[in-house]
Amino acid sequence: MDTRSTLAIIIVNWNRRDDLLQLQMDLAAQTEPADEILVIDNGSTDGSTDALAAGSHSARIIRLHRNTGLSFGRNVGIASSKSDLLVFLDNDMRVLDTRFLARARDSAAAHSDCGIISFHYFNVVPTRTLNPAEPRPPSLADLVRIAAIGGSPVRPRTFYDWFFWGGASLVRRSVFQEVGVFDDVFSYGGEEWDLAFRCHAAGIRLLRDTSLWTVHMQSPIMRSSAMPSQILRNMVLAEARYMPSADLVAMLLMQFAASLADAVRQKSLLACVRDWFSIGASWWSRVVRKRNPVSRSVMRRFYFLRLANEPDAFASVLNSRVSIIGYYRERHRIRRHCRSQDVVTIA
């Protein structure tokens, strides 16, 4: 274990008192505690900060007077912490493995070539109607029992990734020093795509380590029904900043066609029109003024990582030759497969 690297946990909260307190209890049970725990509260009105302060938790609370958004809150945590390793956890996550932070330190030391390490997480509340032929996902009770005996509900493995989960990841401070912090114009959704592209352009490797597993409770509190549309819009705008021109045109055409097909099937054409009008209205400020296309080789690596089956050797990534045509052909195949299982995906 690399004892020289200090570790901070950064949690952004807004009106999820009970979820936040439960997460704090999980962190208090860790065999190796974090050097810092920072809770950035976005102007909660449910007594979150008072309840946290009244408990025996070691968290440092930073109170903001209004809801500034997820990205801004994370940036406040980055600026306010002093640690080398920054662990971001959403406030409705659970950390049942009591050796989670010890494993996170070990993983960071073992994978010094990677700037960001994402965790595996389970959604305990299904987001879709499950196919009866599929195995039942583990319940929270199942996961608690597995953690109690020191087990793991998923096969531990590591692989290079194209993306990272902002609410379930470890980021080295040096990454933010090199490519900048989260763009807070993306208050929710899109900030991960934006930062991931900047990392790929800078040659910073992203890793997924499934030995680091968490549970996403998908709290319905403060979760707007408009969030999927917001995430879609922000994803398109974030990717548009960095894709080469030909790839950008292809992405927009494919994504628009996919959105239109979904809208027809779900009888939500008006919502689709609103989403794309919003994208157009934000194009100048969020894309044109910040456009910085990556090189063709970076884009090929990005495509390869999105399609590859968990590559564990970066040489295969560097030597990738995935074309834009091959990429979208495979994405179309995946989309048709997901649609058959009642899943809405994005290109």
Secondary structure, 3 states (H helix, E strand, C coil): CCCCCCEEEEEEECCCHHHHHHHHHHHHCCCCCCCEEEEEEECCCCCHHHHHHHCCCCCEEEEECCCCCHHHHHHHHHHHCCCCEEEEECCCEECCCCCHHHHHHHHHHHCCCEEEEEEEEEECCCCCCCCCCCCCCCCHHHHHHHHHCCCCCCCCCEEECCCCCCCEEEEEHHHHHHHCCCCCCCCCCCHHHHHHHHHHHHCCEEEEEEEEEEEECCCCCCCCCCHHHHHHHHHHHHHHHHCCHHHHHHHHHHHHHHHHHHHHHHCCHHHHHHHHHHHHHHHHHHCHHHCCCCCHHHHHHHHHHHHCCCCCCHHHHHCCCCCHHHHHHHHHHHHHHHHHCCCCCCC
